[in-house]
Every structure is written in structure tokens, then in C-alpha cells.
Amino acid sequence: MKTLSPRTLLLRKLLFAGLLALIVISVGLALFRKTSFITPASEKERKNPLSSTPENLAAAKQLYAEFCTNCHGDTGKGDGSEAMMYDPPPANLTDAAKMSKVTDGEIFYQITQGKKPMPSFRKRLTEEQRWQLVLLVRSFANPPGAMPISPAVAPAEKQMHSAPAH
């Protein structure tokens, strides 16, 4: 058996320590990194093909109860039974000011894609079911008797609406 020189042993120990430090730093950065949800412009512009009918809302409530209440809570406040386990915490879907700044396409994209800790529902729910959930999410920020909030207008539409009238 060949014995290694003290210099070779020292070099190996230093390389191992360096590798270990890189792994620890990478894991630490991954755990503390918080990124915002970036929705492609084409997705922001998507319109909900469904209307807010009692049937669509009833179907969405069943889906929400099965897939969403544990985190977002019964009324969408982000206070579900598992909410405290997650960082970032589940969104408060009742915040009218915040919800008026997002388009239906953005909500649909977020439901479809998911983002840790929220799972993707692309394969779990049909496209129609995801659009139904968009309708329900909108209703949380607009309780009965309140003035309806307008979803954000996609960038192309903003330009059309902000052009001066002739």
C-alpha cells in the first residue's frame, strides 16, 4: 500500500473542506432565497373564458376545499391549518388592493405553474377547473355587497385605454 506525503494529505483535506463549504453555502442560499412570481406577458393578457355563474363558483368551491383551504384558509386569508409551515406564507386572497393589481391570466398562471411551496396544478386540474378557481379567488377580494374590483389591465390594454380620445 502506497503512503501519501504530508503535502498530498494536506491538499486533499483543503479540497474536501472547500467542497464542503461550497455545499453548505449553496444550500444556505437556496433556503433563504426569495423570488417573486414572474408571469410571462402573454400569460398576463389571457382572459378568463368562464363567467361567474353559480355553477362555476360552486364547482370552484369544491376544488378550493379539496386543494387550497389547508394553506389559504376557508375564506382565502392565507390562514389555513398548514399556513404557518410555509415560507413564504400563502397569499391573502382577500386583499382587494393587491388583487386589483393582478390579471386573471396571472392568477391562472400561478395556479397552473405553482411555485414552492405551492404545488403546480397543471396535471391535477383541468384548464376549466383552474379558470373556475380564478373566479373564486376574485370573489374573495370582492365580498357580497362590496364595490367590485377591476382586475389589472394587461400592458397592451393599458396603452389602448390610456390613449387620448380624438
C-alpha positions as CSV (number, residue, x, y, z in Angstrom):
1,M,0.0,0.0,0.0
2,K,1.3,3.4,-1.0
3,T,1.5,6.1,1.6
4,L,0.7,9.7,0.7
5,S,3.1,12.5,1.5
6,P,2.0,15.0,4.2
7,R,1.7,17.7,1.4
8,T,-0.7,15.5,-0.6
9,L,-2.8,14.8,2.5
10,L,-3.0,18.5,3.3
11,L,-4.1,19.3,-0.2
12,R,-6.8,16.7,-0.1
13,K,-8.1,18.0,3.2
14,L,-8.2,21.5,1.9
15,L,-10.0,20.4,-1.2
16,F,-12.5,18.5,0.8
17,A,-13.1,21.4,3.2
18,G,-13.5,23.8,0.2
19,L,-16.1,21.5,-1.4
20,L,-17.9,21.1,1.9
21,A,-18.0,24.9,2.3
22,L,-19.4,25.3,-1.2
23,I,-22.2,22.8,-0.5
24,V,-23.1,24.5,2.8
25,I,-23.2,27.9,1.1
26,S,-25.3,26.6,-1.8
27,V,-27.8,25.0,0.5
28,G,-28.0,28.1,2.7
29,L,-28.6,30.4,-0.3
30,A,-31.2,28.1,-1.7
31,L,-33.1,28.1,1.6
32,F,-33.1,31.9,2.1
33,R,-33.6,32.9,-1.5
34,K,-37.0,34.5,-2.1
35,T,-38.0,35.4,-5.6
36,S,-41.2,37.0,-6.8
37,F,-43.5,35.2,-9.2
38,I,-42.7,36.3,-12.7
39,T,-45.6,35.8,-15.2
40,P,-44.8,36.0,-18.9
41,A,-46.6,38.9,-20.6
42,S,-48.5,36.5,-22.9
43,E,-50.0,34.8,-19.8
44,K,-50.9,38.1,-18.1
45,E,-53.0,39.0,-21.1
46,R,-55.1,35.8,-21.0
47,K,-58.8,36.4,-20.3
48,N,-61.0,34.1,-18.3
49,P,-63.2,32.3,-20.8
50,L,-65.7,31.5,-18.0
51,S,-68.3,33.7,-16.4
52,S,-69.0,34.0,-12.7
53,T,-72.1,31.8,-12.6
54,P,-73.4,30.0,-9.5
55,E,-72.4,26.7,-11.2
56,N,-68.8,27.7,-11.8
57,L,-68.4,29.1,-8.3
58,A,-70.0,26.0,-6.7
59,A,-67.5,23.8,-8.7
60,A,-64.6,26.1,-7.7
61,K,-65.6,26.0,-4.0
62,Q,-65.4,22.2,-4.1
63,L,-62.0,22.3,-5.7
64,Y,-60.8,25.0,-3.3
65,A,-61.9,23.0,-0.3
66,E,-60.0,20.0,-1.6
67,F,-56.8,21.6,-2.8
68,C,-56.4,25.1,-1.3
69,T,-58.0,25.5,2.2
70,N,-55.2,23.9,4.1
71,C,-52.9,26.8,3.1
72,H,-55.1,29.7,2.0
73,G,-57.8,29.1,4.6
74,D,-61.6,28.8,4.2
75,T,-62.0,32.4,3.2
76,G,-58.8,33.0,1.4
77,K,-57.0,35.0,4.1
78,G,-53.9,32.8,4.0
79,D,-54.6,31.4,7.4
80,G,-55.2,27.7,6.7
81,S,-54.2,25.0,9.1
82,E,-50.9,24.4,7.3
83,A,-50.1,28.1,6.6
84,M,-47.6,28.5,9.4
85,M,-45.4,25.7,7.9
86,Y,-44.5,27.7,4.8
87,D,-42.1,30.5,3.9
88,P,-43.2,32.5,2.1
89,P,-46.7,32.2,3.7
90,P,-49.7,31.6,1.5
91,A,-51.1,34.7,-0.2
92,N,-54.0,36.6,1.4
93,L,-56.6,36.4,-1.4
94,T,-58.9,38.8,0.3
95,D,-56.6,41.8,-0.1
96,A,-58.6,43.9,-2.6
97,A,-55.8,46.4,-3.3
98,K,-53.3,43.6,-4.1
99,M,-55.8,41.5,-6.1
100,S,-56.8,44.5,-8.2
101,K,-53.2,44.7,-9.4
102,V,-53.1,41.2,-10.9
103,T,-54.8,40.0,-14.1
104,D,-56.9,36.8,-14.3
105,G,-54.2,35.4,-16.6
106,E,-51.6,35.9,-13.8
107,I,-53.8,34.1,-11.2
108,F,-54.4,31.3,-13.7
109,Y,-50.6,31.0,-14.5
110,Q,-49.8,30.9,-10.8
111,I,-52.3,28.1,-10.1
112,T,-51.1,26.3,-13.2
113,Q,-47.3,26.6,-12.6
114,G,-47.2,26.7,-8.8
115,K,-44.1,28.0,-7.0
116,K,-42.6,26.4,-3.9
117,P,-44.2,25.9,-1.5
118,M,-47.4,26.0,-3.7
119,P,-47.6,23.0,-6.0
120,S,-48.4,23.1,-9.7
121,F,-52.0,22.2,-10.6
122,R,-51.3,21.8,-14.3
123,K,-51.7,18.0,-14.2
124,R,-54.1,17.8,-11.2
125,L,-56.8,20.1,-12.5
126,T,-58.3,20.7,-15.9
127,E,-57.9,24.1,-17.6
128,E,-61.6,24.7,-16.9
129,Q,-61.2,23.9,-13.2
130,R,-58.2,26.3,-12.9
131,W,-60.3,29.1,-14.6
132,Q,-63.1,28.3,-12.1
133,L,-60.6,28.8,-9.3
134,V,-59.7,32.2,-10.7
135,L,-63.3,33.2,-10.4
136,L,-63.4,32.1,-6.8
137,V,-60.2,33.8,-6.0
138,R,-61.6,37.0,-7.4
139,S,-64.7,36.6,-5.2
140,F,-62.6,36.5,-2.0
141,A,-61.4,40.1,-2.6
142,N,-64.9,41.2,-3.5
143,P,-67.3,40.1,-0.8
144,P,-71.1,40.4,-1.5
145,G,-72.3,44.0,-1.2
146,A,-68.9,45.5,-1.9
147,M,-68.0,47.5,-4.9
148,P,-66.5,45.1,-7.5
149,I,-62.7,45.5,-8.0
150,S,-61.3,45.5,-11.5
151,P,-58.5,43.1,-12.3
152,A,-55.4,44.7,-13.6
153,V,-55.4,45.5,-17.2
154,A,-52.7,43.8,-19.2
155,P,-49.9,46.1,-20.5
156,A,-51.2,46.2,-24.1
157,E,-54.7,47.1,-22.9
158,K,-53.4,49.9,-20.7
159,Q,-51.8,51.5,-23.7
160,M,-55.1,51.3,-25.6
161,H,-57.2,52.7,-22.7
162,S,-54.7,55.4,-21.9
163,A,-54.6,56.8,-25.4
164,P,-56.2,60.3,-25.7
165,A,-59.6,60.4,-27.2
166,H,-59.9,62.2,-30.6
